[in-house]
Amino acid sequence: MSKVLLLAKETNPVAKAVESVFENDLLFKRLNVESTDPVELDDLDILIIDELNTGQSSIFDKNRPDFVHFLDCRVSIPLVVELFNAQVPVAGISPAISQRVSNRVLGFAGPLHVKPDADWGIIGIGDVGFEVARNLTLSGANVGVADVRTPRARTLTELNVRRQSLDLLLSGSDVISIHVYPGPTACPLISEREINLMRPGAVLVNTSDSSVVDEVDVLEALSNGSLAGYATDCPGEHISGADENLISSGKLLVTNNPLTNQIGAAQQIAKHVHSNVQSFRAGEEIMGRVEPIDFPTVGDPSFWSSRMSPRQ
């Protein structure tokens, strides 16, 4: 049976919860993240890793684990690409936090003054995007979706939504909510071109990653009025340093409270990770699989050439 190695910060509450759910697993070991000693891996190991270490691909110089599971909301795409090319499956925590993300997205609607009959556009219809769309449709909202990959069977029917190209979705929505992982050609996914396609008075919500939008273009659009509002829980350097007057205007809504810090979130994620490890050991399907996808870097001239990245 595969060993399970946890490589994470001591202060990470999710890592502490993971350590607790594996306490009776004799093949589980927590590694010292501060150690300068090389991590000893073999081809049968399962590695659970947090955001701090996602750039440390040197740990795979000699051997690669059999399965890698991320603990945080965001993953390192370069590391995922490296593992994918080596045919190492990678999983994230999207299934465990999808409802929490959906609550956050819908919670942004009030402060952003989203009108009750607004048309919503969801970019990325994976676990998180599906949950956001589901809750919106249950509330009676009109929802459209864009996703380069074919959604899982019966998803669109179940949600009663239409799939559109990225450009059509942008031009036909009052609110755009992004639910994709950053990708090689999706940084940014939304820039001046895409913002100019949006309806007058439209707002943008980003709970994915700061790199999937051009923050400079977003700030300019907020200042000149071409974008009515921007909400995010993953601010980058430019949004974090935005002018106080813009923040006080109510057009820019930023929260720095990680979803993983919410009450019960760490335990929920830990159970998801434990279930995935058990499934992988048994040769069964893992949930929340992350697979990198590369797409053209310009425009959306046809249905399949949207500048999109893996859905969450």
N, C-alpha and C positions, 0 to 999 in steps of 0.2 A: 504494500500500500504506500502511496506517495507521502513523503514528509511535507509538512506545512510550515513555511517560514514567514514570520511577520517582520517586516522592515518598516518601522514607522517611528515618529517622534513620541517621546515619553508622554508629552502633554496632549496628544491627540485623543479626544474622548472616544472616538469610534474605535481606535486601536485598542483602547482599554476594554471596550465592550467585546471586541473580537477575541481578545485574550481570555475573557471570561467564558465565552461560549465554547472555546476549545480547551478548557481547563482539564477535561477528562480524556483528551486526545493525546496519547503517549507519543505520537509522531509530530506534535506541534512544538515549535520553538520560536521564542521572540529574540530577534537579533538586536545587538546594540548599534543603533543608528549613528552614534557618535564615534564608533570605532573606525580606525584607519585600516584595520585588517581587511583583506579581501573577503568577500562573501563567498563561501564554499557552496556551489550549486552543482547539482547533477541533473540529468535529463528526466528524472522522476520527481523532482521537487515541485511543489506548488508555492508560489511567492505571492504574498499579500503585501501591498506597498502603498504608501501614502504620497501626498503631493510633494512633500519635501524632496523625495528621492527620484521623482520622475525624470529628472535630467541625468541621472547617474547611470547611463547605459553601460558604463565601463564594468559594471558588475556582471555583464553578460559576455565579457571578452573571451572567457574560456568555455564556459558551459551555459546553457540556457535552461530555465525551468520548463516544466511540462505545461504549466498553466499559470497565468498572472492575473491577479484580481486587484483593482484599484479601490481605495477606500474613500476618496474624496469626490466631490461633485465634478471636478474637472480633471482631465487626463492629459498626459504628454503625448501629443500626436506623433512627434518624431520617434519616441520610444515605442508607441503602438505600431508604427510602420515597420520599425526594425523587427519587432516580434512577429508581426503578421508575415513579413517576408521569410521569416524562419519557421513559419507555420505553427507558431505558438499561440493558442487561443487566449484572448484577453476579455475580461468582463469588467463592467462598471457597476455603479450603484443606482442607475436610473430607475429600475423597477421598484426599489425600496423608497425612493423619495419623490416619485412622480406626483402623488397626491399633494405633497407639501409644496412642490413647485407650482402646481396648478392653483393652490390656495394663494400663493404669493402673487402670481400673475393676475388673478381675478381681484386680489386686494389692491393692486396698482390702479385699477380702473377708476375708483373713486377719486383719489387725489389728482389723477390725470383728467378728470371731468369727461370721461368717456360717456357718450350719450347712450341711453337704454337700447335704442334700436341700431346700434353700431354694427357694421359688418366687420367681422374678425378674420384675419388671415394668419394661419399657423404655418410656419416654415419648419419642416421636419416632423414626421408623424411616427416617431418611435414611441417608446414607453411614455416619455414625458409629454411629447406633443399630443399623443393619443388622449392622455388624461386631461390635458387642457381643453382639447376639442370636445371631449365627452362632457365635461362639466359646463362648457359654454352652450352646447346644443341642448343639454338638459334644462338650462335656464331660458331657452327659447331664442338664443342668439343665432344669427345667420353666420355660418362658418365656412371658409374655404381653406384648402390645404395645398401646399406645394412640397413635393418630395421627389428627388431624382429616382430613388429606388422604388420599386413596386411595393406598396404597403402589403402587410400580411393579409391573407385571404379574409374576405368579408369585412375588413376594417372600414372601408368607405361606406358600405351598406349599413353597418352597425351604427356608424356615427351620423349617417344621412348627410354627408358632406360631399362636395365636388372637388376633384383634384384639378389643379390649374398649373400653368407654367408660373415661374417666379414673377415674371414681369406682369402678367395678368393679375396675379394675386396682389401685388403691390399697388397696381393702379385701381383695384376695385375694393380696397379695404380701408376702413377707418382706423383700425388698430392692427399692427403687425407684431406678432410674438414669435421670437426666434428660439428654436429648440434643436440645435445641431452642435456637434463637436467641431472645434476649429480644425480645418483641414489644409492641406498644402496649397490649394487654390481658393480657399474660402476665407482668407485673411487679408482684406475684409470681404465679407459677403455683401454687406450693405455699405455703400459709399455714396458720393454725391449723385452719381447716375441713378442709383436705385431710389434715393430719397426724392429726387425730382420726378420719379414716376408715381409717387404716392399722392393720394388725394389732399387737397388743401385742408388743413386742420387735422390731419392724421397724426397718430402718435405711434411710437415704437417702443417695444418692450424687449429687453434682452436679459435672459437668465442663463445664457449659454457660456460665453466667454468674452472678455473685452476685445479680443482680436477679431471677432467676426463682424465687427462694425468699425468703420473709420471714425474714431472719436472726434477728430478735428472737424470732419465734415458734419458730424452730428451737432457739435457745438455751434458751427456756423449756421446750420439750418435752424437751430433753435433761436439764434440771435436775429436772423433775418425773417423769421416767421414762416418759412416753408415747412417746418416741422413744429407741430403744436406742443409736443411733449416727448420726453425720453425717460424711461424708467429702467433701472438695472440693479442687480445685486452683485455684479461683477465689474466694478469700475476699474478702468485702466488709469494710466498716468494722467492723461488729459482730462478725463471726467473727474478724477479725484482732485485735480487742481483747478476746477472750473471756477469762474467768477462768482462770488457770493451773491451778487445781484441776480444772476441767472438762477441760482438755487432758490433764492427767496421769492422769485417770480412764480414758482410752482411749476415751471416748465421742465425742470430737471429733478427727478426723484431718484435718490441713491440710498440703498441700504447696504451696510457692511456686515450684517448679521448672518453668518453662514447657516444654511438650513440644517447642517449637521450638528449645530449647537442647540437646536430646538429640543424641548423635553421629549424624551422617548426616541429621538431620531437615531442616536448611537446604537441603541439596543435593536432597533428595527433593521438598521443596516447590517449589524453583526449577524443577525439571523439570516439575512439574505446571503451574506458571504459564506456562512456555514453551510447553508443549503446548497449553494453553488459548488462548494468544495466536495460535499457528499455526492452531488450529482456527477461531478467530473470523475471522482473515484469510481463511481458505478458505471461510467460510460454513458451517462444520460445527458440530455440537453442542458446547457447552462443558460441562465437568464441574464439579460443585460449585456449581451455580447457586443464588443466594440470592434468595428472593422473599418479601416481607412478607405476612403474613396477619393480618387483624383478626377477633377473635371476641368473643362476649358476655363480660362481665366477671364474671359470677356463676354459680357452680354448674355442674352437669352433668346437667340434668333429662332430656336425651335424648342419643342417640348423637352427634349432630352439634354439640352446644352446649358441648363441653368448652372450658375456658379455656386454649387452647393457642396456640402460636406456631410459626413455621417450624421444621421439623425440621432437624437438622444431618446 
